[in-house]
Amino acid sequence: MKLPPANRFILLFSLLCLTPAWSQAVLEKPQSTTLNLAGPDEQFGALFEAVQLKAVFPDSKTFADCTPKFPIATILANYESARQRSDFDLKTFVTQNFTLPIKPASGYTSKAGQTAQEHITDLWPVLTRPASTGTKAGTPAGSLVSLPKPYVVPGGRFGEIYYWDSYFTMLGLKASGQTALIRNMIDNFAYLIRTFGFIPNGNRTYFLGRSQPPFFSLMVNLLSEVQGRRVLVSYLPELQKEYNFWMDGREQLTEERPAYRRVVRLEEGVYLNRYYDDKITPRPESYREDVQLAKRTKTPAILYKHIRAGAESGWDFSSRWFRDGKNLKTIHTTDFIPVDLNALLVNLEQTLAEGYRLKGDKVQSKKYTVLAQQRRDAILRYCWNAKNQFFFDYDFVAEKLSTVYSLAAVYPLFVRIATPAQAQAVAVTLEKSFLKPGGLTTTLIRTGEQWDAPNGWAPLQWLSIRGLRNYNQVQLANKVKTNWVNENLRVYKASGKMVEKYDVISTAAAKGGEYPNQDGFGWTNGVLLTLLTEK
């Protein structure tokens, strides 16, 4: 990859500021090779940088999602010529050479008098994108990576599929009886795994450095609830490849070299995982924001690595990842063993064990049963705070637990690896500190970031409700459900919309983050419809 001059300077400066240990742990390149498709920042270089830094569009994602009308070389040659003229206007040039993205559901108006359930059912076709036509599946149309089967997008500014969002959308599709669409979406994710070796954050070329929380095994298990457990065998090769992606480099780790990409060695025989990204440049979809933040640090490349890893976590952004618990510039995501990620990987290991058992491969089944148990034991050892009686992320660099209370603590309950006593203790803290009039707040800290107080998010409500039910905390689970459903319905009645996130404390419009609250909205629809229709 050839970096623009500005980025080459940033990278060189940052490398000079790194200690040998940091340069190894943070900036190493992956050994595995996958199909490489350049992102728009790499394709358009100085033009991309100019459009983003001059804020031609209010949202940095707009230009990253534009589709070029002409060959890239032609556009770049035109740009070099046009920008020399005294009457050159950058925005006019962009609109002449690129097609702007269309917002999903942008022209949709909810019907008067519709119930929320009817509204969501009507939204499924609005948010569904067809299988790719005209271009070969897997090749980019602009930054969009085409897919072989139809899929559901979240809505608002998000016109592509998103990895972990899709699981919660599938919950609603299951409640709607849309099994074929669930299978299509899982087939698309399986296709991405076969093509790239993993599931990217979303089907955009600029997401090819990172994944998202690994919910693929949960998707396959969800489909198996409708089509039977043999479904696991059908997707076993892709489940295995996803596991290999997260564990890449495990055999190379030593006491002197404890981390590589997404895998971390804590001691002999104890391996857990972290969020990561294979690139060290500003995110194209948030380019201006990242560059401006980097001006406040001495090591931009390290900042970009941690920012991108935070994006892989899905919690972009949260005090979970901040060294001072307050400011984004102190982000150090790759230093953490996140409790949620590792709980999900227990589920993946258990699913692999079950898949191999169904296939008749007793050796592999036993192997993953043991690995799942080892990971469970390690999570309970490293992520449980006996004094505070709550699960926290573990900072393996500082060798200490985080002090940030977050709803990531419900994941061990969701995948049933917490002890009954731990689940009871987590429930007490949830009811005492997290439960608010509109549902559960994401953290107890107000930072202005969207994955902190006072915001509540549909996926975390669902994971909490299910986790509490798993340990017979039914009364609290019902409180969470009632408060969340009522808040969703209140906003729908007032606005006719389902939105991405909710202020669960003051039950006002949710704020925070890099962009305005979005409507649509995939995972809100999926979780609410499931809660409204469950028996």
N, C-alpha and C positions, 0 to 999 in steps of 0.2 A: 504494500500500500504506500503510495506517495503522498505525504502530508503537505498541505499548504505551508508556505514559509513561516507564517505566524505560529502554526501548530508545531513545526519542527523546532522552532526556538523554545516554545513552551516545554516540549518534551525534553530537549537537551538541558535546559535550565533545571527542570525538575529532577532529572537523573543525577545531576551534579549535587543536588541537595539531599539525595537519598543516602542512607547508610547502606552497606552491603546487604544487611539482613532485610531491610525494607525493599531494596531493589529486587531481591529474590522473591520475597513473599507477595509483593504487590504488582510487579510489572512483568512477571515472566510470561512467556508465550505458551499457548497450548501445544502439546505434541501431536494430538490428533488432528487430522485434516478433514475439513468439511467443504462442501461446495461454497465458494465465496462469491457473493454478489455485492458489488459496491453500492454503498448508500449514496443518497443525493449529495451529501457534503463532499464525498470523495469524487463523485462524477463531475460536479460543477465548480468545485474549488473556490476561487475568488468570487465568482458570481454568487454562489450560495452564501458565502460569508457576508458579502455586501448586503444582500437581501435581508438576511437575518439581523445583522447588527444595526442596520438603518431602519429596522422595524417597519418594513414595507407592509407587513400584515400584523395586526395586534397579537395574533397567536402564532408562535414560532412553528407550530405543527402544520399550519396552512401550506407554507412553501415546501416543507418536507413531503407533503402529500400531493403536490401538484404533478400533473402528467405532462411531459414535454411533447410539444406538437411536432417537433422536428428532431432529427438525429442530434445527439449530444454535441458532436464536433461542430455541427452547423450552428447550434445555439451559442457555443463558446466563441466561435469565430465572429458571429454577429455581435456578440457582447463586446468583444475587444474593439471592434470597429465603431459600434454605436456610442460607447461610453466616452470616446474622444470628442464627440460633438458637443457644442455649447448648449444645445437644446435637449440634451439627453435626460430622459425621465425614467428612473429605474422601474417604478411600478408599471408604467406603460409598456416598457420592454418585457416585463414578466408576463403581463396579460396577453401580449402579442405572441409570446413563445411558449406559454404553458396554459394548460387547462386547469382551472381551480377545482378543488374537490367539492363534491356535493355532500352536504350534511345529511346523514340518515334521518328520516322522519321529519326533515325540515319543513316539508309542506303538509304534514299531517296535523289535522285538527280533531281533537276528541269530540265525540258526539254527545250532545246535550242529553242528560238524564241517564247516561250509561253508568252501570256499576263499575267499580274498579276491576272486578274480575272480567267483565265484558270488554273493558278498555284494553286490558292486557292481552286478551285473546285476539282482539282486532290488531294489536301491535305486532304480533309475531310475523305476519307476512310483510309488514312495513320494514321490519328490522332484518328480514332475511335477504341474503345476497345469493344470486344464482351461481351455479358451477361456472368455472371460467370458460369463456368461448373466445375464439379468435387468436388467443395466444396459448402457447404450450404451458400446461400446468407446471408451476415451479419457476417460470420465467417472469421477470418483473414487468409490470405496466406502470411506468414511473417507479415509485418506490413500492408499489403494491405487488406482493408475491401471489400469483393466482393459485387457486385451489381447485381440485377436481370435482368437488361436490358442494351443494348449497350449504350455507352456514348463517348463523345469526350474529349480528354485530351489536355492541352495547347501545349505540345511539349518540346524539349530540356530535361532538367533534371526533368521535371514534367510529370511523368508517371501515374498520378492519376487524378481524376476529382477534380476541384476546384470550390468552391461555387460561388463567385461573378464573376470570369472569365467566367463561363458558360453562364451567361445572354448575354454577349457581343458576345460570340461564337454563341449563338442561333439567334442573329440578322442576322448573315451571313447565318446560316442554313435556316432561313426564306427566305432570298433573293435567296437561292438556291432551294427553294421549298421542303426542307427536313423536312416537318412537322412531319412525323412519328418519326424521330430522336429527334426532339425537345420534343415531348411527352414522348419518352422513358427517356430522361434526367430528365424531370420534375417528371416522375414516380419514378425514382431513388431517387430524392431528397425527394419526399413524403415518400418513403420507409425509408430513413434515419431518417426523422422526427418521423415516427411511431416506429422505432427501438430504437433510442437514445433520442428522445424527442426534437431534434433540428437537424440542418444541420451542420455537422462539417466543418471546414476549407477545408478539403478534405477527401477522403476515405482511410485514414491511421489511425491506432490505436493511433499514437502519436499526432493526431489532435483532440482527443476526449475531450480535455479540453476547446476547443474554437470553435467558429463559424467564420463567415466572414460577411461583410456588407449584410444585409437581402434583397436580390433581389428576393426571391421566389415569392412574390406577383407580381413583375414586369414580371417574367417569365410566370406566369399563365395568366396575362393580355396579354402578347405577343401571347400566344397560342390562347387566345380568339379572337384575331384579325383574325385568320384563321378559327377557329372552333366554334365561337359564344360565347356569354356572359355566357351561361349556364355552360361553363367550370369552372367558378368560384365556382359553387355549388359542382362540382365533387371534388374539392380540398379544400373545406371549412374546413373539420376536420383538415387537415394538416396546413392550414393557421392559424387556431385558436391555434394549438399546438405550432407553431413557435412564435406566439404572446405571449403565456403563458411563453415560455422560456425566452424571453427578459424581461418580466415583473415579473418574479419570485421574490417574496419577497416584492412586493409593499405594501402589507397590513401591513407588519411588521415595516415599516419605521416611524421614529418620528424625531422631531427636534434634539434630542440627538443622534439618529442613522440615519443619512441622506442617507446612501448608503448601498446597499446589492447586491452582484453580479453585474448585469448589469443595475439596476434601481436606480435612485437618486431622493430624495425628496428635492426640492428647497424651497418650502414653502407649506402651507396647500393647497392641491388641485392641486399642480403643480409638475408633475412627468416627468422627462426626462431620457434619457439613456446614458450609457457609454460603451466603449469596455472593455472587461474583459477576464480572463482565470481562470479556476478553479484549476490550478496547480501552484506550486511555485518552480519548478526545471528547469534546463536548457532545452531548446527545443532540442529534440533528433536529429532533422534534421540540427541543427546549434549548436551542443553541444559544440564543441571546442571554437567557437566564443563567446558563452555566458559565459563559464567558464573563459576565458581569460579576458572578460570585467568585470566580477564580481570581479576579483582580484583587480580592481581599485576602488572598493566601500567598504563601511563598512557594508552594509546590502544587501548581495546577494539575499536573498529571495524576498525582495522588488523589486530589479532590475529585477529578473526573472518574477515577476508578471507584471511589466510594459512592459517588452520586449514582453511577450506573448500577452498582451493586444494590443500592437502595431501590432503584427502579425495578430490578429483578425481584426484589422481595414483595412487590406489589404495594408496599407501604411507602409510597413516595409523596411526601416524606413524613417522618415521625421522630419525636424525641427519643424513640428506641435507639436510634443510630447516632445520636449526638453526644460528643464527649462531655460537653457542659450541660446537656439536657435541655438546652434552650435554642441554640443557634445552628442553622444549617451549615455554616462554614466550618463547624467542628465535627462534621459527619465522619464516621470511621466504620462504615458498615462491614467491611471485610474482616474486621477484627473479631466479629461476633459469631458464636455458635447460636443461631436462632432456634428457639424452642419449637416454633411452628414448622419450620422447614424440616427439622429432624423427625418430628412427629409424623409428617406426611411421608417421609422416607421409610418409617416403620411400616406404614400402610402399603407402600410399594413393595417392600421386602416380603410382607405377609401375602400380598397378592401374587407375587412371583412364586412363593412356596406353594400356594394353592393351585396356581396354574400348572406348575410342574407336577404336582400330585395328580391332577386331573389328566395330565398327559401320560402319566405312568412313569415319570422320571423321579424315582425315590431319592436318588443321590442329590440332585439339584433341589428338590423340595426340602430335604433335611438341611441343606446348606443355607437356604434363605430363612428357614425357621430359626436356625441358630443366629444368623445375622440380625434378624428382627429382635430377638431376645437380647442380644448384646447391645443393640442400639437403645432399646427400652431401658436397660439397666444404666447405660451411660447418660441418658437424658435425666433419669431420676437422680443420678449422682451429681451431674454438673449443672443442671438447670433448676433444681428444687432448692429453695431457701427455707431451711427448717425453722429459722428464727421468725421470718415473716410469713411462713406458711403459704407460699405462692410460687408459681413458676416464673422464672426470669431468663432472659438471654444471658449467655456466658461469654465474657470477653476473654478469649484464650490468649491474647497478647499480654494483657494486664494480669491474667490469671485470677479473675474475680467476676462475681455475678454483677450484672447490671442492677441499677436501683430503680429503673423505670417500670412502673406497673402498667401492663398493657393487656389487651384481650388476646394476645398471643398465648396467654396462659391457659386458654380453654382448649387448645389443640390436643394436649395429652388426654383430656376428658373425651374429646370427639373421637379419637382413635383408640380409646379404652386402654391406655397404658398407665394411667395414674392409679395409685392405690385408693381404696375407698376413703381412707382418712385424708389423703391429699385432695381428693375431689370435694369432700365435705368442707375442707378449709378454703379451697378456692371459691366455693359457692358462698361462704360467709363473706369473703372480701367482695365478691361481685355484688351481693345484695347491699352491703354496707356502703361501698364506695363507687361502684360503677353504674348501678341501676338508677336511671333518671326517668322523668316523665315520658320521654319519647323512646326509651329503650336503653341499651348499654352504651356508655361513652367509650371511645376507643382507647384512650389513656386518661390519666387524671391530671395531665399537664396542658396548659394553654400556651402554645408557641406561635400560633398563626398558621401552622402547617395543617394540611387537611386530614392527616392520620393522627390527630391529637384531639383532645377535648376542644370544643363541645360536640364534635361530630360523631355520628353513628353510621355504620355501614351495613348493608344487608348481609354480606357474607359472614361477618362477625356475629351478627345476631343469630343466624342459622346455626353456625358452628357452636355457639354458646348454648342455644336451646337444645340441640341434639346432644351435646356433651353433658349437660345437666341431666337430661332424661336418661342417658346411659348409666348414671349413678343414682337414679331414683330421686333426684332433686326436682320433682315434678312441679311443686308449688312455685318455686322460683322460676323454672322454665316457663310456666304459664304467665307469670308476671311480665317477664321479658317479652313474650309473644304478644300479650295484650297491649303493652305500652308501645311496642314497635308497630304493630298493625294499626292501632289507633292513630299514630302519628302519620303513617303512610296515607291512611284514608283522609285524615284532616287536610294534608297538603293536596291530595288529589281533588277533594271537594272544593278547595279554594282556588286551585290553578288548572285542574284538568290534566295534570301531569304526574308521572312518576319520575323522580329525580335520582341522581347518582348517590347522594349522601344527605343526611338530615342532621340538624342541630337538635340533639336529643335532650339538652338541658333547658334551653329557653324556648324550645319548639318554634324557632324562627328559621329564616332561610339560612342554610349551611354556608359557611365561608371557609376561606383558607386554601392554600395551594397555589399552583402556577396558572390556573385557569378558572373561569366561573363554573358554578355548579351546572351540571349537564342534565338534560332530560332525555328520555328514551324509555326506560333505561334497563338494559338487559338483566343485570343481577338483582336489581330491586324488583322487577317484574317476576322473576323466577322464584325468589324467596317468598314474596307476598302471596303469589298465587298458590304456592305449596301450603303456606300457613292457613290460607282461607279455605282450602279444599280438603285438608287432612281430616281424618276421622278421629 
